[in-house]
């Protein structure tokens, strides 16, 4: 996951850079996400219908893609990723802090 993703809003922004539109929808009691392929202008791509005339959006819902693409799973993944990044930053800070406070032979003689 991209380190810039901190919530659903930033996920939408990063996904749009990669040609995917992600939208949150609410249906009575449950939230869900929709995913669509976008062109270079950020507009949802339309494709010919399988049968008949006309076009349809190149889009689907997270539930059709699988549980990993549903709102709850995506939010959990973002939260897990943010926790891992925070832990990595804390470890990096600790390592840098130790490097700043090293002792030299002159220090040990004092």
N, C-alpha and C positions, 0 to 999 in steps of 0.2 A: 504494500500500500504506500502511496505517496506520503511523505512526511508532512506535507502541508495540510493534509486532511485532519481537521480537528472536530468537525461536526458535519451534519448533513448539508449545510449550506456550502462549506468549503469542498465537500465531496462533489456537489453539483458543479462548482466552478472548475475543479480539476478534471472531472469527467468530460465537461464540455470542451476543454482543451484537446481531449483525445477523441472527440467526435461522438460522444455519448451524452444524451440528455437524460437526466434523472429528475423525476418530479414526485413530490409527495401528494398523495390523495387520501381523502378520508371518506369512508363509506359506512354510514350509520355509526357503528361502534369500533371499527377497526381502521387503522392507518395502513396504507400500502404504498409501494413505490412502483413507478412505471419507468421503463428504460426504452430509449429510442435512439436510432442512429441519426446523426446530424451531418449536414454538409459543411463546407468550409465557412458558410455564412451563419452557422448555428441554427439553421432551419431543419426541421425533421424531414428526413428523406421519405418520399412516397414511391411505392413500387406498384407495378400492375397487379390487379387482382388475379388470383389463380384461375378463376373462371369468370367470365363476363367482362363487362367494360368497366373502366374507371381504375382508380388507384386506392391504395390503403397506406396508412402510415407504417413505416418500418419500426414498430414498437410493440412492446408486450409488458405484462405486469411481472413483478418479482415472484408472485406465487406460481406463475407458469414456468419460470426459470428454475425454481426450486427454493427450498427453505433458506439457503445461504443468501438469497437475494431479497428476502423479506425485510421489512423495516427493523424488526427486533434484532435479527442476525447482523444486519449492516451496522446498526448502532453499537451492538456488542463488539463487533470487530474494530470499529473506530476507537471505542473506549479501551480495548485491549492493546491496540497499537499505540495509543497515547500513553498508556501506563508503561509499556516497554520502552518507548522513547524517553520518558521521564527517568526511568531506571538507568538507561544507557547514559543519559546526560549526567546523572548523579555520579555514576561510576567514573565517567570521564573527568568530572570536576574533582573527585577525590584523588585520582591519579595525578592531575595537574597540580593539585594542592601539595601533594607529597613531593613532587618535583621542585616546587618552589621553596620548600623547607628542608633542603638536604644539608647535611653537616659536612664540613670540610676538615681536613687535618688541623688547620689553625684553630677552628672552633673547639675541637676536643681538647686542645692544650689549655684553653682558658678555664 
